Amino acid sequence: MKHIATIKTGFTENFGIPRQSGLAESLKADIIFCPEFRNPDSLRGLDGFSHIWLIWKFSKSDKSGSGWLPTVRPPRLGGNTRMGVFATRSPFRPNPIGLSCVKLEGIDLHTPEGPVLHVSGADLADDTPIYDIKPYVPYTDCRPDATEGYTKETRLQNLKVVFPHDLALTLPAGMRQQLTEILAQDPRPHYQNDPERLYGMTYCGNDVKFTVEDDTLTVRSVEKLMA
């Protein structure tokens, strides 16, 4: 397969990316098509849908060339319990393919880079290759009677995020909201619970440091990274 597009997000590394799409709805991203696929006709009718499916490659954790394992250790189960790879959404799969449902915020057909899709709620790293885009169709894609297995027990309540006023003022209001939603998801591995440990993540060119104690995450510093 060849990728048809890449996505532009604020995540240059895996740490901090929401574990599923839609968990941080304020996150904005742009889908830029490869030159071969910059034909506006290919998007005809897409503006009638509110959400789309993205089929993409786990490009930052691709181990497909080194074989695969039948079981993985989901972080939400503490990092020691093994589950079958096909019972998880782990990036370490025989084929490193991801699936995400995102909200289609708008379509700009005429830009210097060709048609661009503006989306929100994505859980992808910057420059992730997109293999395909499909419309989300509620009557068939939404199954309200579905059961969810062990993930029902591994859901976590959102953390309370304390963002000191002086640090919050260093960021645009929209970015503060995005960071708050990201951090509320608790980016830490589930098996780590050290209130003294200082964690760091990068987002939109900022190095963000934080600590977590019980159900409260406190932002400790925000520093602009050098270009």
LINLINJO-V545107 format. One record per residue. N is the residue number from 1. RES is the residue in one letter. PSI is psi in radians with two decimals (none if undefined). D_FIRST is the distance of its C-alpha to the first C-alpha in whole Angstrom. Layout:
N:RES:PSI:D_FIRST ; N:RES:PSI:D_FIRST
This chain:
1:M:2.66:0 ; 2:K:2.55:4 ; 3:H:2.58:7 ; 4:I:-0.30:9 ; 5:A:2.98:12 ; 6:T:2.78:14 ; 7:I:2.47:17 ; 8:K:2.01:21 ; 9:T:-3.13:23 ; 10:G:0.09:26 ; 11:F:1.95:25 ; 12:T:-0.12:24 ; 13:E:2.92:24 ; 14:N:-0.60:24 ; 15:F:2.23:27 ; 16:G:-0.32:28 ; 17:I:2.30:25 ; 18:P:2.51:26 ; 19:R:-0.33:25 ; 20:Q:2.75:24 ; 21:S:2.67:23 ; 22:G:-0.15:26 ; 23:L:-0.54:29 ; 24:A:1.53:30 ; 25:E:-0.33:30 ; 26:S:-0.16:31 ; 27:L:2.15:28 ; 28:K:2.58:27 ; 29:A:2.76:23 ; 30:D:2.41:22 ; 31:I:2.07:18 ; 32:I:2.16:18 ; 33:F:2.60:15 ; 34:C:2.66:14 ; 35:P:-0.67:16 ; 36:E:-0.42:14 ; 37:F:0.34:14 ; 38:R:0.97:17 ; 39:N:1.98:19 ; 40:P:-0.48:21 ; 41:D:-0.48:21 ; 42:S:-0.24:18 ; 43:L:0.11:20 ; 44:R:2.16:23 ; 45:G:-0.24:24 ; 46:L:-0.48:23 ; 47:D:-0.14:26 ; 48:G:-0.09:27 ; 49:F:2.47:26 ; 50:S:-0.44:27 ; 51:H:2.71:24 ; 52:I:2.71:20 ; 53:W:2.40:17 ; 54:L:2.25:15 ; 55:I:2.11:12 ; 56:W:3.01:11 ; 57:K:2.34:11 ; 58:F:1.32:14 ; 59:S:-0.41:14 ; 60:K:-0.05:18 ; 61:S:0.61:18 ; 62:D:1.98:15 ; 63:K:0.40:17 ; 64:S:-0.44:14 ; 65:G:-0.16:16 ; 66:S:0.43:19 ; 67:G:-3.13:19 ; 68:W:2.80:20 ; 69:L:2.49:23 ; 70:P:-0.31:24 ; 71:T:2.69:26 ; 72:V:2.96:26 ; 73:R:1.66:28 ; 74:P:2.26:28 ; 75:P:-0.59:30 ; 76:R:-0.22:32 ; 77:L:0.26:33 ; 78:G:-0.09:35 ; 79:G:0.01:32 ; 80:N:-0.53:34 ; 81:T:2.30:33 ; 82:R:2.47:30 ; 83:M:2.74:28 ; 84:G:2.42:26 ; 85:V:-0.56:22 ; 86:F:-0.03:21 ; 87:A:0.19:24 ; 88:T:3.04:23 ; 89:R:0.51:21 ; 90:S:2.53:21 ; 91:P:-0.26:18 ; 92:F:1.51:19 ; 93:R:2.89:17 ; 94:P:-0.71:15 ; 95:N:2.13:12 ; 96:P:1.15:12 ; 97:I:2.34:11 ; 98:G:2.79:14 ; 99:L:2.18:15 ; 100:S:2.47:18 ; 101:C:2.15:21 ; 102:V:2.77:22 ; 103:K:2.32:25 ; 104:L:1.86:24 ; 105:E:-0.47:27 ; 106:G:2.87:27 ; 107:I:2.20:25 ; 108:D:1.86:26 ; 109:L:-0.35:25 ; 110:H:1.57:27 ; 111:T:2.91:26 ; 112:P:-0.35:26 ; 113:E:0.31:22 ; 114:G:-2.86:22 ; 115:P:2.43:21 ; 116:V:2.33:21 ; 117:L:2.22:21 ; 118:H:2.14:24 ; 119:V:2.92:24 ; 120:S:2.74:26 ; 121:G:0.31:25 ; 122:A:2.64:22 ; 123:D:0.82:22 ; 124:L:2.61:19 ; 125:A:2.80:20 ; 126:D:2.41:20 ; 127:D:0.32:17 ; 128:T:2.29:15 ; 129:P:2.36:11 ; 130:I:2.20:11 ; 131:Y:-0.61:7 ; 132:D:2.77:10 ; 133:I:2.28:14 ; 134:K:2.58:16 ; 135:P:2.52:20 ; 136:Y:2.16:22 ; 137:V:1.84:24 ; 138:P:-0.70:27 ; 139:Y:-0.39:29 ; 140:T:-0.51:26 ; 141:D:-0.37:24 ; 142:C:2.09:28 ; 143:R:1.54:29 ; 144:P:-0.30:33 ; 145:D:0.14:34 ; 146:A:2.52:31 ; 147:T:2.76:32 ; 148:E:0.19:30 ; 149:G:-2.54:32 ; 150:Y:-0.32:33 ; 151:T:-0.32:31 ; 152:K:-0.58:34 ; 153:E:-0.30:36 ; 154:T:0.03:34 ; 155:R:2.49:34 ; 156:L:2.53:36 ; 157:Q:2.55:38 ; 158:N:2.51:38 ; 159:L:2.66:39 ; 160:K:2.20:42 ; 161:V:2.14:41 ; 162:V:1.99:44 ; 163:F:1.70:43 ; 164:P:2.47:47 ; 165:H:-0.74:48 ; 166:D:-0.57:48 ; 167:L:-0.68:44 ; 168:A:-0.61:43 ; 169:L:-0.26:45 ; 170:T:-0.12:43 ; 171:L:2.61:40 ; 172:P:2.65:39 ; 173:A:-0.74:40 ; 174:G:-0.70:36 ; 175:M:-0.60:35 ; 176:R:-0.74:38 ; 177:Q:-0.75:37 ; 178:Q:-0.81:33 ; 179:L:-0.70:34 ; 180:T:-0.75:37 ; 181:E:-0.70:34 ; 182:I:-0.87:32 ; 183:L:-0.55:35 ; 184:A:-0.39:36 ; 185:Q:-0.15:33 ; 186:D:1.48:34 ; 187:P:-0.24:32 ; 188:R:2.66:33 ; 189:P:2.45:33 ; 190:H:-0.43:35 ; 191:Y:-0.05:37 ; 192:Q:2.25:38 ; 193:N:1.03:41 ; 194:D:1.90:43 ; 195:P:-0.28:45 ; 196:E:-0.21:46 ; 197:R:2.32:42 ; 198:L:2.08:41 ; 199:Y:2.69:37 ; 200:G:2.50:35 ; 201:M:2.74:32 ; 202:T:2.47:31 ; 203:Y:2.17:30 ; 204:C:0.77:30 ; 205:G:0.24:32 ; 206:N:2.43:34 ; 207:D:2.01:35 ; 208:V:2.17:36 ; 209:K:2.47:39 ; 210:F:2.81:40 ; 211:T:2.81:42 ; 212:V:2.22:42 ; 213:E:2.14:45 ; 214:D:-2.09:45 ; 215:D:0.39:43 ; 216:T:2.21:44 ; 217:L:2.26:41 ; 218:T:2.17:43 ; 219:V:2.22:42 ; 220:R:-0.54:43 ; 221:S:2.66:42 ; 222:V:2.05:40 ; 223:E:2.36:39 ; 224:K:2.26:38 ; 225:L:2.55:35 ; 226:M:2.40:36 ; 227:A:none:33
